[in-house]
Amino acid sequence: MNIPTKYQKKSFWIETFWAYMYLLPAFIILGVFVFYPVVKSFIMSFYNWDLIGTKTYVGLENYKELFKDKVFLKAIINTSYFVFVSVPITMCLSLFIAILLNTNIRARSWYRLAFFIPWITSPVAATMVWKWIFNYNNYGLLNYFLLKLTHLINWFAYIFTLGGVENWLSFSPINWLNNPSLTIPNLILLSVWKMMGYNIVIFLAGLQNVPTELYEAAEVDGASRWQKFRHITLPLISPTTFFISIISMIGAFKIFTQVFVLYSGTPGLDNSGMTMVFYVYDKAFGEWRMGYASAGAYVLFFIIFIFTLIQMQISKKRVHYS
């Protein structure tokens, strides 16, 4: 067997050795703070442990108990609802805005910055702003806006009917944060606003790599805007779309901060905002059941892993890298 020439040179092995030496600090940090905790928590998921007493091996009992717990099952449903609504909405809006920003409009960089600011804003600070927007009393921005809109509609009704109609519409402040049916929609609205900026920037990068010659050739052939979008834009940005879908889905499954801040450390009324990460947090640091919480974390990991595999299988037919 012929050994490639570069492997026969002493300089190659010296350079390789020093390359790994430079990478060694990063490997040590990853090993101590990432790989070791991952393995340790997986082992811990088969034990009962409260950080103080001795560990008791329970086998798969933690996993069995999880799927008997109605709160955990509700957390799975809530998380799935959030993921499969927020991610498509965010991606569609982001792509639409990215296409608009990809045209020759004035102050394009300023628009890009305006959409990107929510992404770089601290999740806690951003959620506090939305908590004020959703406030129940008259100081809540959303209720205030709806109240003024009602007054405006009533004013127009009064003018057009020459005073024949007064108070055509009435408005009472909506308790956005104490209505279980609005909990997940509130989180979706917040998430779409915050995540859109990052997706827009990534989509813009993908759109700017599409050769303009293809659009020009399509125009010569009489293609409509929709045909150009469907047959040129979508196929050529499919790697970008695939990347964003994976990142967005994983991030959505891990939602926690927004729930914790928006509902003041609770999962909302009647556990309406209970997500899988919040459930794990509550069991670990509320009840100090570290083994049980670790089992919940690994169930979440396997759910994300399965959906990622499904997306990768779909991408083999839908994603084009050339």
TIKE-198199 format. One record per residue: x, y, z of N, C-alpha, C in turn. Coordinates in pm, whole numbers, padded with zeros to 5 digits, always signed. Layout:
residues N
XYZXYZXYZ
...
//
This chain:
residues 322
+00085-00120+00000+00000+00000+00000+00088+00124+00000
+00060+00217-00091+00139+00339-00099+00089+00441+00001
+00178+00490+00086+00146+00593+00184+00163+00729+00119
+00061+00818+00128+00075+00951+00069+00202+01021+00116
+00259+01099+00028+00388+01164+00056+00383+01252+00179
+00271+01325+00199+00265+01419+00311+00274+01348+00446
+00224+01221+00452+00231+01146+00578+00372+01094+00606
+00457+01095+00508+00593+01047+00525+00687+01157+00576
+00639+01281+00570+00724+01393+00611+00715+01415+00761
+00830+01437+00821+00836+01463+00965+00767+01594+01000
+00778+01691+00911+00718+01824+00937+00566+01814+00951
+00503+01723+00875+00357+01706+00884+00317+01663+01024
+00386+01567+01082+00352+01517+01215+00383+01619+01323
+00488+01698+01304+00520+01804+01401+00410+01910+01399
+00367+01950+01279+00260+02050+01268+00129+01996+01326
+00101+01869+01300-00021+01808+01354-00017+01804+01506
+00099+01770+01562+00114+01765+01707+00087+01900+01769
+00148+02005+01714+00128+02139+01771-00013+02190+01747
-00076+02149+01639-00216+02188+01616-00306+02133+01727
-00285+02007+01764-00364+01947+01872-00327+02007+02007
-00203+02048+02024-00163+02113+02149-00236+02247+02166
-00251+02321+02055-00323+02449+02061-00473+02426+02088
-00523+02314+02038-00665+02283+02059-00693+02219+02194
-00588+02172+02261-00605+02099+02387-00680+02179+02493
-00650+02309+02516-00728+02384+02617-00877+02386+02588
-00913+02401+02460-01055+02401+02424-01117+02264+02449
-01043+02157+02418-01093+02021+02443-01112+01997+02593
-01020+02047+02674-01030+02030+02819-01154+02101+02872
-01175+02226+02827-01292+02302+02871-01421+02232+02829
-01426+02186+02703-01545+02113+02655-01566+01985+02734
-01457+01916+02763-01468+01791+02837-01522+01811+02977
-01470+01915+03046-01509+01939+03186-01649+01996+03196
-01682+02091+03108-01809+02164+03122-01920+02116+03029
-01890+02029+02934-01994+01981+02842-02004+01829+02845
-01899+01760+02801-01908+01615+02785-01924+01541+02919
-01848+01582+03020-01860+01515+03150-02000+01534+03210
-02055+01659+03213-02191+01674+03267-02296+01595+03189
-02278+01585+03056-02374+01510+02975-02376+01363+03015
-02258+01304+03025-02248+01163+03065-02296+01145+03208
-02254+01236+03297-02291+01225+03439-02442+01235+03458
-02506+01328+03386-02651+01343+03401-02726+01222+03346
-02672+01160+03239-02736+01040+03186-02731+00927+03289
-02616+00910+03352-02603+00808+03458-02696+00841+03574
-02703+00971+03607-02785+01014+03720-02934+00989+03696
-02975+00983+03569-03117+00963+03540-03168+00827+03584
-03077+00737+03620-03116+00604+03669-03110+00596+03822
-03095+00712+03887-03084+00715+04033-03184+00814+04091
-03213+00796+04218-03281+00897+04298-03176+00969+04381
-03173+01103+04371-03072+01179+04443-03121+01321+04465
-03104+01372+04588-03149+01507+04621-03034+01601+04655
-02913+01568+04612-02790+01646+04634-02734+01631+04775
-02812+01576+04868-02766+01565+05007-02751+01419+05048
-02857+01342+05031-02855+01201+05072-02776+01115+04975
-02779+00987+05001-02708+00892+04915-02791+00862+04790
-02722+00826+04684-02788+00792+04559-02847+00652+04569
-02968+00638+04515-03035+00508+04513-03064+00470+04369
-03013+00354+04328-03035+00309+04191-03180+00264+04174
-03249+00319+04072-03389+00285+04050-03414+00235+03908
-03310+00221+03829-03327+00172+03692-03408+00268+03607
-03512+00217+03543-03594+00298+03453-03716+00359+03521
-03720+00353+03653-03838+00403+03725-03861+00552+03702
-03754+00631+03694-03771+00774+03668-03839+00799+03535
-03800+00722+03433-03860+00738+03300-04005+00691+03300
-04034+00583+03372-04172+00535+03380-04260+00637+03451
-04207+00696+03558-04285+00795+03633-04313+00918+03548
-04217+00956+03465-04235+01072+03379-04360+01059+03293
-04375+00944+03229-04485+00927+03135-04617+00893+03205
-04614+00880+03336-04737+00868+03414-04780+01002+03471
-04691+01101+03464-04718+01233+03520-04794+01318+03418
-04916+01357+03453-04998+01436+03361-04937+01573+03333
-04865+01627+03431-04801+01758+03412-04691+01748+03306
-04614+01638+03311-04508+01619+03211-04567+01599+03072
-04675+01524+03063-04741+01504+02933-04796+01636+02880
-04847+01719+02972-04894+01852+02930-04777+01938+02884
-04663+01922+02950-04543+01997+02910-04501+01959+02768
-04511+01830+02734-04478+01784+02598-04575+01846+02497
-04705+01846+02531-04805+01902+02441-04783+02051+02422
-04762+02124+02533-04739+02269+02525-04615+02302+02443
-04508+02226+02467-04384+02251+02395-04401+02223+02246
-04469+02113+02214-04492+02079+02074-04578+02185+02005
-04682+02229+02074-04769+02335+02023-04687+02460+01992
-04603+02498+02087-04519+02617+02070-04424+02601+01952
-04357+02486+01944-04256+02463+01840-04318+02463+01701
-04426+02385+01684-04480+02364+01550-04569+02478+01501
-04590+02578+01585-04658+02699+01540-04558+02814+01526
-04474+02833+01625-04382+02947+01623-04275+02935+01515
-04219+02816+01496-04110+02800+01399-04156+02827+01255
-04267+02766+01206-04310+02798+01069-04346+02945+01050
-04416+03004+01149-04453+03146+01137-04328+03232+01129
-04232+03206+01218-04109+03285+01219-04033+03272+01088
-04023+03150+01036-03949+03129+00912-04017+03195+00793
-04148+03184+00784-04221+03244+00671-04211+03396+00674
-04233+03456+00791-04221+03602+00802-04079+03648+00775
-03982+03574+00826-03842+03611+00807-03804+03607+00659
-03847+03503+00590-03816+03491+00447-03884+03603+00368
-04008+03634+00402-04081+03741+00332-04010+03875+00350
-03971+03906+00473-03903+04034+00500-03765+04035+00436
-03696+03921+00440-03563+03913+00378-03571+03938+00228
-03674+03886+00163-03692+03910+00019-03715+04059-00008
-03795+04124+00078-03818+04268+00063-03689+04346+00083
-03610+04308+00183-03485+04378+00211-03378+04348+00107
-03397+04244+00029-03299+04207-00073-03314+04290-00200
-03418+04373-00203-03437+04463-00317-03363+04594-00292
-03360+04679-00392-03289+04807-00380-03379+04912-00314
-03400+04896-00184-03479+04993-00111-03387+05084-00031
-03436+05201+00002-03355+05296+00078-03337+05248+00221
-03222+05284+00277-03192+05256+00418-03207+05108+00451
-03163+05022+00361-03177+04878+00383-03101+04834+00508
-02983+04888+00530-02903+04850+00647-02972+04890+00776
-03046+05002+00774-03117+05046+00894-03234+04953+00926
-03304+04910+00823-03412+04814+00844-03357+04682+00899
-03245+04640+00843-03182+04516+00889-03145+04528+01037
-03090+04643+01074-03053+04666+01214-03175+04666+01304
-03283+04730+01257-03405+04738+01338-03463+04600+01366
-03460+04512+01266-03512+04377+01286-03417+04291+01369
-03287+04324+01366-03188+04241+01435-03175+04277+01583
-03215+04398+01622-03200+04442+01761-03269+04349+01860
-03393+04302+01835-03455+04210+01931-03372+04084+01956
-03303+04035+01853-03223+03913+01868-03108+03934+01966
-03041+04050+01959-02926+04074+02046-02966+04128+02182
-03095+04159+02199-03143+04205+02330-03150+04088+02427
-03116+04113+02551-03123+04009+02654-03264+03950+02659
-03278+03817+02663-03412+03757+02671-03491+03806+02791
-03423+03829+02902-03492+03877+03022-03546+04017+02998
-03462+04106+02944-03505+04244+02918-03618+04247+02816
-03605+04169+02709-03708+04165+02606-03840+04114+02662
-03834+04013+02746-03956+03957+02804-04021+04054+02902
-03939+04130+02975-03994+04232+03066-04072+04337+02988
-04022+04374+02870-04094+04469+02786-04230+04412+02746
-04230+04285+02705-04356+04222+02666-04449+04201+02785
-04394+04185+02902-04477+04175+03023-04552+04305+03045
-04486+04416+03019-04552+04546+03029-04657+04561+02918
-04624+04513+02798-04720+04521+02686-04847+04442+02718
-04831+04325+02780-04945+04238+02812-05013+04274+02944
-04967+04378+03010-05021+04413+03142-05173+04426+03137
-05238+04385+03246-05384+04383+03249-05445+04521+03267
-05382+04605+03349-05442+04735+03378-05425+04831+03260
-05470+04955+03278-05469+05052+03168-05329+05091+03122
-05228+05055+03200-05092+05089+03161-05033+04987+03064
-05101+04876+03045-05055+04777+02949-05070+04831+02807
-04962+04826+02730-04962+04890+02598-05065+04828+02504
-05080+04695+02507-05173+04629+02416-05317+04666+02448
-05353+04663+02576-05488+04703+02615-05512+04851+02586
-05411+04933+02608-05423+05077+02581-05448+05101+02432
-05373+05029+02348-05389+05044+02203-05529+05000+02160
-05576+04887+02212-05709+04837+02175-05818+04932+02223
-05797+04994+02341-05894+05091+02393-05902+05213+02302
-05787+05265+02262-05785+05382+02173-05841+05348+02035
-05815+05226+01988-05871+05183+01860-06023+05176+01867
-06075+05130+01980-06220+05125+02000-06279+05265+01997
-06212+05359+02065-06258+05499+02064-06257+05556+01923
-06154+05523+01846-06144+05575+01709-06256+05520+01621
-06284+05390+01634-06392+05329+01555-06526+05390+01594
-06548+05410+01723-06673+05471+01769-06687+05614+01718
-06573+05684+01711-06577+05823+01662-06616+05826+01514
-06557+05735+01433-06592+05729+01291-06739+05689+01275
-06785+05594+01356-06926+05552+01348-07019+05669+01382
-06979+05749+01478-07060+05864+01518-07065+05968+01407
-06949+05990+01341-06941+06090+01233-07023+06046+01112
-07005+05921+01069-07070+05874+00947-07220+05854+00964
-07265+05837+01087-07410+05822+01109-07472+05952+01158
-07391+06060+01152-07437+06194+01193-07492+06193+01335
-07422+06123+01420-07460+06121+01561-07564+06018+01595
-07600+05936+01496-07704+05836+01521-07657+05716+01601
-07525+05692+01600-07470+05576+01671-07365+05625+01770
-07383+05591+01895-07286+05624+01998-07240+05495+02065
-07110+05491+02093-07051+05374+02161-07089+05244+02090
-07062+05243+01960-07093+05124+01879-07017+05002+01931
-06892+05023+01970-06811+04916+02028-06774+04950+02171
-06762+04848+02252-06713+04867+02389-06592+04777+02409
-06505+04818+02500-06383+04741+02523-06354+04734+02672
-06328+04613+02720-06283+04591+02857-06143+04534+02851
-06053+04580+02938-05914+04530+02935-05910+04378+02943
-05826+04319+02860-05811+04173+02855-05696+04132+02946
-05721+04031+03027-05617+03981+03117-05532+03879+03041
-05439+03929+02962-05360+03845+02872-05282+03737+02945
-05228+03770+03062-05136+03679+03129-05206+03582+03224
-05335+03599+03248-05407+03509+03338-05515+03431+03265
-05504+03423+03136-05598+03346+03055-05523+03224+03000
-05552+03104+03050-05476+02985+03007-05475+02963+02857
-05584+02999+02790-05590+02977+02645-05500+03071+02567
-05452+03178+02633-05366+03276+02565-05219+03259+02601
-05187+03167+02690-05049+03155+02738-04953+03121+02625
-04977+03012+02554-04887+02972+02445-04890+03073+02331
-05008+03125+02289-05006+03231+02187-04923+03353+02227
-04928+03391+02356-04844+03502+02404-04697+03470+02383
-04657+03349+02419-04518+03307+02404-04478+03299+02257
-04570+03256+02172-04542+03249+02029-04518+03389+01973
-04605+03483+02010-04591+03621+01962-04457+03680+02005
-04422+03659+02131-04294+03708+02183-04177+03643+02108
-04185+03514+02087-04076+03440+02023-04057+03482+01877
-04167+03498+01805-04158+03539+01665-04090+03675+01654
-04130+03768+01739-04069+03902+01740-03920+03896+01768
-03881+03812+01862-03740+03807+01903-03653+03730+01804
-03702+03622+01747-03621+03534+01664-03613+03579+01518
-03706+03663+01476-03715+03697+01336-03587+03763+01282
-03526+03851+01363-03409+03925+01317-03294+03836+01275
-03265+03734+01355-03156+03641+01322-03186+03567+01192
-03308+03519+01179-03346+03445+01058-03338+03533+00934
-03378+03660+00949-03374+03752+00835-03231+03770+00784
-03138+03789+00877-02997+03808+00838-02943+03685+00766
-02976+03566+00817-02928+03442+00754-02994+03423+00617
-03124+03449+00608-03192+03438+00479-03135+03537+00378
-03104+03659+00424-03046+03759+00335-02914+03711+00277
-02833+03649+00362-02705+03595+00314-02728+03490+00206
-02829+03405+00226-02860+03303+00126-02914+03363-00003
-03001+03464+00010-03060+03527-00109-02956+03599-00193
-02859+03659-00126-02757+03734-00200-02660+03643-00274
-02664+03514-00245-02580+03418-00317-02649+03359-00440
-02776+03394-00459-02849+03346-00577-02806+03429-00698
-02755+03369-00803-02709+03445-00921-02823+03523-00985
-02801+03652-01010-02904+03735-01072-02931+03692-01217
-02833+03625-01278-02851+03582-01417-02969+03486-01431
-02994+03408-01328-03106+03313-01333-03239+03387-01338
-03251+03495-01259-03375+03574-01261-03392+03642-01397
-03282+03692-01451-03290+03760-01581-03332+03662-01690
-03277+03541-01687-03315+03440-01786-03462+03401-01770
-03508+03393-01645-03648+03358-01620-03741+03467-01670
-03701+03594-01656-03783+03704-01706-03795+03700-01858
-03685+03665-01922-03687+03652-02069-03786+03544-02112
-03794+03438-02032-03887+03328-02063-04029+03358-02019
-04050+03476-01959-04185+03516-01920-04232+03460-01787
-04140+03424-01700-04177+03368-01569-04234+03477-01479
-04336+03441-01402-04395+03535-01306-04309+03540-01180
-04342+03632-01090-04268+03643-00964-04279+03514-00883
-04399+03459-00880-04419+03336-00804-04338+03221-00863
-04334+03212-00995-04257+03106-01060-04107+03121-01033
-04058+03245-01034-03917+03269-01003-03886+03231-00858
-03980+03264-00771-03960+03232-00629-03961+03081-00608
-04056+03013-00672-04072+02869-00651-03962+02787-00716
-03922+02824-00836-03830+02740-00913-03684+02786-00906
-03660+02908-00858-03522+02957-00848-03484+02984-00703
-03560+03072-00638-03522+03115-00502-03526+03001-00402
-03640+02934-00393-03655+02828-00292-03552+02716-00307
-03532+02661-00427-03431+02554-00437-03290+02600-00401
-03253+02723-00441-03116+02768-00420-03088+02812-00277
-03193+02846-00203-03171+02881-00061-03211+02765+00030
-03234+02647-00027-03275+02533+00055-03173+02497+00163
-03040+02506+00139-02946+02481+00250-02963+02580+00365
-02988+02708+00329-03012+02810+00431-03140+02781+00507
-03245+02744+00436-03373+02712+00499-03358+02593+00593
-03284+02493+00549-03263+02375+00632-03187+02411+00760
-03083+02492+00747-03006+02535+00864-03094+02611+00963
-03172+02706+00912-03257+02786+01000-03363+02700+01067
-03420+02605+00993-03524+02519+01052-03468+02435+01166
-03346+02383+01151-03285+02302+01257-03257+02388+01380
-03191+02502+01358-03155+02591+01469-03280+02642+01540
-03381+02682+01462-03504+02737+01520-03579+02631+01601
-03585+02510+01548-03657+02403+01617-03590+02369+01750
-03458+02355+01748-03386+02323+01872-03404+02434+01974
-03392+02560+01929-03411+02673+02020-03551+02679+02077
-03652+02649+01993-03791+02654+02040-03820+02544+02142
-03762+02426+02124-03782+02319+02221-03723+02355+02358
-03625+02444+02360-03557+02478+02484-03614+02604+02550
-03732+02649+02510-03787+02771+02567-03804+02760+02718
-03753+02858+02789-03763+02860+02935-03770+03003+02989
-03674+03087+02949-03663+03221+03006-03790+03301+02989
-03851+03294+02869-03971+03372+02843-04084+03333+02936
-04100+03204+02960-04205+03157+03051-04176+03203+03193
-04053+03186+03236-04014+03217+03374-04034+03365+03404
-03994+03453+03312-04003+03597+03335-04145+03647+03314
-04209+03605+03207-04343+03655+03174-04444+03619+03280
-04428+03502+03342-04524+03455+03442-04465+03450+03582
-04364+03534+03605-04307+03558+03739-04265+03429+03809
-04192+03345+03739-04138+03224+03800-04234+03108+03807
-04351+03121+03746-04449+03012+03745-04474+02969+03600
-04533+02852+03578-04565+02810+03441-04701+02859+03392
-04752+02964+03453-04881+03017+03412-04996+02949+03485
-05115+03003+03466-05234+02951+03532-05264+02810+03483
-05288+02718+03576-05320+02578+03544-05212+02511+03458
-05087+02549+03482-04973+02494+03406-04987+02514+03256
-05057+02620+03218-05081+02644+03075-04954+02680+02999
-04850+02724+03071-04723+02756+03006-04613+02659+03044
-04650+02545+03099-04550+02445+03139-04483+02386+03016
-04354+02411+03002-04276+02353+02893-04183+02247+02950
-04118+02172+02863-04034+02062+02909-03913+02111+02988
-03852+02219+02942-03737+02273+03015-03780+02329+03150
-03896+02396+03154-03946+02447+03282-03975+02332+03377
-04029+02224+03324-04058+02107+03407-03930+02050+03467
-03826+02038+03385-03697+01988+03433-03640+02081+03540
-03648+02211+03514-03599+02310+03612-03674+02298+03744
-03806+02285+03736-03888+02279+03858-03856+02154+03939
-03837+02041+03872-03806+01916+03943-03665+01920+04002
-03572+01984+03932-03434+01987+03978-03414+02086+04092
-03465+02208+04075-03435+02314+04171-03555+02356+04255
-03671+02294+04227-03787+02317+04311-03809+02202+04408
-03794+02079+04357-03813+01960+04440-03682+01887+04469
-03572+01931+04408-03439+01872+04429-03435+01723+04394
-03507+01687+04289-03505+01549+04239-03414+01545+04117
-03286+01537+04141-03188+01549+04034-03194+01434+03933
-03213+01313+03982-03222+01198+03892-03345+01206+03804
-03457+01241+03864-03583+01252+03790-03575+01364+03687
-03515+01478+03727-03498+01590+03634-03406+01552+03518
-03301+01476+03548-03210+01430+03442-03282+01342+03342
-03371+01257+03392-03450+01172+03302-03538+01258+03210
-03599+01361+03267-03680+01452+03186-03597+01523+03080
-03475+01562+03118-03386+01629+03022-03350+01537+02907
-03330+01409+02937-03293+01316+02830-03411+01279+02743
-03530+01282+02796-03648+01264+02711-03656+01379+02611
-03632+01501+02659-03630+01617+02570-03521+01602+02464
-03403+01555+02506-03293+01535+02412-03332+01437+02302
-03394+01326+02339-03431+01225+02240-03540+01276+02146
-03633+01358+02198-03736+01417+02111-03671+01508+02007
-03580+01595+02052-03510+01685+01960-03428+01604+01859
-03362+01499+01908-03278+01415+01822-03361+01349+01712
-03478+01297+01749-03565+01230+01652-03613+01327+01545
-03659+01446+01589-03708+01544+01491-03595+01595+01402
-03475+01605+01457-03361+01646+01375-03330+01542+01269
-03337+01414+01307-03315+01306+01209-03421+01310+01099
-03546+01336+01139-03654+01344+01040-03628+01457+00942
-03587+01573+00996-03557+01687+00909-03440+01656+00815
-03341+01585+00866-03226+01551+00782-03265+01454+00671
-03357+01362+00701-03404+01270+00598-03482+01345+00490
-03566+01439+00534-03641+01520+00438-03547+01604+00353
-03440+01654+00417-03346+01742+00346-03275+01671+00232
-03262+01539+00239-03193+01467+00132-03264+01481-00002
-03397+01501+00004-03475+01517-00118-03500+01664-00151
-03503+01748-00046-03545+01887-00066-03431+01987-00069
-03315+01952-00015-03203+02046-00004-03104+02021-00116
-03069+02128-00187-02976+02119-00300-02854+02206-00271
-02737+02145-00270-02614+02218-00239-02536+02257-00364
-02592+02236-00479-02521+02274-00601-02622+02323-00706
//
